[in-house]
Amino acid sequence: MRASAILALGAISAVQAFTPAAVVSNNQPGKTYVATFSPVEGAQFAISGSVSGSASADGSGTDWSVSLSGFDPSQGPFAYHIHAAPVAPSGNCSSTGAHLDPTNRGEAPVCNPSTPAMCQVGDLAGKYGAISTASFSAKYHDPYTSTSPGNAAFFGDKSITIHLPSKARIACANFKLVGVMPSGAPYPMSGASSGFPVPTGTGVPYPTATGAGSPSAPAAGSSGVPAGPSASTAVPAASGTGAPAASGSGIATGAGSKVKGGVAVAVVAAGVIAMAL
């Protein structure tokens, strides 16, 4: 009994000694990072979906959107956290290190969701609820996470790791920057007309590392972002008109001609002089 009382007092003292997480106020509004999960062959669970964090409209904290599936509720609840390191190229989730914890709180005692400032910054499940269903979705605002590199609570170069109740790691994914979205804009899921980078075939921006490994960043033109014209790219003229090409990357002087830069300007200038004569 006495030992239990001493342990309880120690836990209370530890909580009282914690430094509250700082409220973040300098995020660039709309700046968004996404961690994308895809099923891994041979894994215990075929987890798929994403965890995205966007700076709020006023730059204070982060708006989170979680959409994940592939869980067996009988083996939950499943916690998920921001971990302090990215997933290694090997895909081993043990490479993600400990939770993001700039105040050095530690994991014990367990996070109390009624006082989120006293929890680890990266303990999203502790503050806003663990996963207990086959499919899980949640949206919430966290004042303590940052989208600004250099801030101790920055998560954009880190990862999300999902755990069994035993704390075993069952899936992980790296965050990737997908752009700055206008306040209130929906998360882009298809097409490039929105102006945000969206890769073809996946429906989510920039696939990130899963338990199978951490893929490299997509090359220009392969991620749904059109590659810019190279120095050897020719721009076709409007048929038979001699008018400048609409693309603006070169000027056409006549049907079938191919010109670039200053050459085109010189040719057009020559044409104007000839007409004047």
PETA-V90948 format. One record per residue. N is the residue number from 1. RES is the residue in one letter. SS is DSSP state (2 for helix, 1 for strand, 0 for the rest). OMEGA is omega in degrees with one decimal (* if undefined). BURIAL is I if it has 24 or more other C-alpha atoms within 12 Angstrom, else O. Layout:
BEGIN
n res ss omega burial
N RES SS OMEGA BURIAL
N RES SS OMEGA BURIAL
END
This chain:
BEGIN
n res ss omega burial
1 M 0 -178.9 O
2 R 2 179.4 O
3 A 2 179.4 O
4 S 2 179.7 O
5 A 2 179.3 O
6 I 2 178.5 O
7 L 2 179.8 O
8 A 2 178.2 O
9 L 2 177.6 O
10 G 2 179.0 O
11 A 2 179.0 O
12 I 2 179.1 O
13 S 2 179.4 O
14 A 2 178.7 O
15 V 2 -178.7 I
16 Q 2 -178.5 O
17 A 2 -177.8 O
18 F 0 171.9 I
19 T 0 -179.6 O
20 P 0 176.3 O
21 A 0 -179.3 I
22 A 0 174.1 I
23 V 0 -178.3 I
24 V 0 -176.7 I
25 S 0 -175.1 I
26 N 0 177.4 I
27 N 0 173.5 I
28 Q 0 -175.3 I
29 P 0 176.6 I
30 G 0 -179.6 I
31 K 1 -167.8 I
32 T 1 173.5 I
33 Y 1 -178.6 I
34 V 1 170.4 I
35 A 1 -174.4 I
36 T 1 179.6 I
37 F 1 174.0 I
38 S 0 179.7 I
39 P 0 179.8 I
40 V 0 -179.2 O
41 E 0 177.9 O
42 G 0 -179.8 O
43 A 0 -178.6 O
44 Q 0 179.8 O
45 F 0 178.1 I
46 A 0 -174.4 I
47 I 0 177.1 I
48 S 1 179.1 I
49 G 1 -175.6 I
50 S 1 171.4 I
51 V 1 -177.2 I
52 S 1 177.5 I
53 G 1 -179.4 I
54 S 1 175.5 I
55 A 1 -177.7 I
56 S 0 -174.7 I
57 A 0 -179.7 I
58 D 0 178.0 O
59 G 0 -178.1 I
60 S 0 177.4 I
61 G 0 -172.5 I
62 T 1 172.5 I
63 D 1 -175.8 I
64 W 1 174.6 I
65 S 1 -176.8 I
66 V 1 176.6 I
67 S 1 -174.4 I
68 L 1 177.9 I
69 S 1 177.9 I
70 G 0 -177.7 I
71 F 0 171.3 I
72 D 0 -175.3 O
73 P 2 -178.1 O
74 S 2 -179.4 O
75 Q 2 -179.8 O
76 G 0 0.5 I
77 P 0 -177.5 I
78 F 1 177.1 I
79 A 1 173.9 I
80 Y 1 -174.9 I
81 H 1 165.3 I
82 I 1 177.4 I
83 H 1 -167.0 I
84 A 0 -178.6 I
85 A 0 176.8 I
86 P 0 175.3 I
87 V 0 179.4 I
88 A 0 178.1 I
89 P 0 178.7 O
90 S 0 -177.8 O
91 G 0 -179.5 I
92 N 0 -176.0 I
93 C 2 176.9 I
94 S 2 -179.6 I
95 S 2 -175.9 I
96 T 2 175.6 I
97 G 0 -177.8 I
98 A 0 177.9 I
99 H 1 171.7 I
100 L 0 -170.4 I
101 D 0 -175.6 I
102 P 0 178.7 I
103 T 0 179.4 O
104 N 0 180.0 I
105 R 0 -172.4 I
106 G 0 -175.7 I
107 E 0 -178.7 I
108 A 0 -5.8 O
109 P 0 -177.0 O
110 V 0 178.5 O
111 C 0 174.4 I
112 N 0 -175.3 O
113 P 2 178.3 O
114 S 2 177.4 O
115 T 2 -173.7 O
116 P 2 179.0 I
117 A 2 -179.0 I
118 M 2 178.1 I
119 C 0 171.8 I
120 Q 0 -179.3 I
121 V 0 -176.4 I
122 G 0 -176.9 I
123 D 0 -178.1 I
124 L 2 179.5 I
125 A 2 179.6 I
126 G 2 -177.5 I
127 K 2 -169.6 I
128 Y 2 173.6 I
129 G 0 177.9 I
130 A 0 -178.0 I
131 I 1 -178.4 I
132 S 0 -179.6 I
133 T 0 -179.5 O
134 A 0 174.6 O
135 S 1 -173.5 I
136 F 1 173.1 I
137 S 1 -179.4 O
138 A 1 172.9 O
139 K 1 179.8 O
140 Y 1 177.5 I
141 H 1 177.0 I
142 D 1 -176.5 I
143 P 0 -166.5 I
144 Y 0 179.3 I
145 T 0 -172.3 I
146 S 1 172.5 I
147 T 0 -176.8 I
148 S 0 176.3 I
149 P 0 -178.0 O
150 G 0 175.0 O
151 N 0 -177.8 O
152 A 0 -179.5 I
153 A 0 179.1 I
154 F 1 -177.5 I
155 F 0 -171.0 I
156 G 0 177.9 I
157 D 0 -175.8 I
158 K 0 -172.9 I
159 S 1 170.7 I
160 I 1 176.5 I
161 T 1 -179.3 I
162 I 1 -173.4 I
163 H 1 163.3 I
164 L 0 175.6 I
165 P 0 178.0 O
166 S 0 -176.5 O
167 K 0 174.6 O
168 A 0 -177.3 O
169 R 1 -175.0 I
170 I 1 178.3 I
171 A 1 179.1 I
172 C 1 -179.6 I
173 A 1 179.2 I
174 N 1 171.6 I
175 F 1 174.2 I
176 K 1 176.4 I
177 L 1 178.5 I
178 V 1 175.7 I
179 G 1 176.9 I
180 V 1 -176.2 I
181 M 0 176.6 I
182 P 0 179.6 O
183 S 0 177.5 O
184 G 0 -179.2 O
185 A 0 178.6 O
186 P 0 177.4 O
187 Y 0 -175.6 I
188 P 0 -178.0 I
189 M 0 179.5 I
190 S 0 176.3 O
191 G 0 -179.7 O
192 A 0 -175.6 O
193 S 0 -179.0 O
194 S 0 -178.2 O
195 G 0 178.0 O
196 F 0 -177.3 I
197 P 0 178.2 I
198 V 0 -179.5 I
199 P 0 178.9 I
200 T 0 171.1 O
201 G 0 -176.3 O
202 T 0 -179.5 O
203 G 0 176.6 O
204 V 0 -177.6 I
205 P 0 170.4 I
206 Y 0 179.1 I
207 P 0 -178.8 I
208 T 0 -176.5 I
209 A 0 170.3 I
210 T 1 179.3 I
211 G 0 -178.8 I
212 A 0 -178.9 I
213 G 1 -176.3 I
214 S 0 -177.2 I
215 P 0 178.5 I
216 S 0 -179.0 O
217 A 0 -176.8 O
218 P 0 178.1 O
219 A 0 179.7 O
220 A 0 178.7 O
221 G 0 -179.5 O
222 S 0 -176.4 O
223 S 0 -176.2 I
224 G 0 177.6 I
225 V 0 -177.0 O
226 P 0 177.6 O
227 A 0 178.8 O
228 G 0 -178.9 O
229 P 0 177.5 O
230 S 0 -177.6 O
231 A 0 -177.9 O
232 S 0 -177.2 O
233 T 0 176.2 O
234 A 0 179.8 O
235 V 0 -177.9 I
236 P 0 177.6 I
237 A 0 171.6 I
238 A 0 -169.9 O
239 S 0 169.0 O
240 G 0 -173.6 O
241 T 0 -174.8 O
242 G 0 -179.2 O
243 A 0 177.5 O
244 P 0 177.7 I
245 A 0 -175.6 I
246 A 0 -174.0 O
247 S 0 179.1 O
248 G 0 -178.0 O
249 S 0 178.5 I
250 G 0 -180.0 I
251 I 0 -179.7 I
252 A 0 -178.4 I
253 T 0 179.6 I
254 G 0 -176.3 O
255 A 0 175.4 O
256 G 0 -179.5 O
257 S 0 -179.0 I
258 K 0 -176.8 I
259 V 0 179.0 I
260 K 0 166.5 I
261 G 2 -173.6 O
262 G 2 177.6 O
263 V 2 -178.4 O
264 A 2 -179.5 I
265 V 2 -179.3 O
266 A 2 -179.5 O
267 V 2 179.8 I
268 V 2 178.6 I
269 A 2 179.4 O
270 A 2 178.4 O
271 G 2 -180.0 O
272 V 2 -179.9 O
273 I 2 -179.4 O
274 A 2 -179.8 O
275 M 2 -178.5 O
276 A 2 178.5 O
277 L 0 * O
END
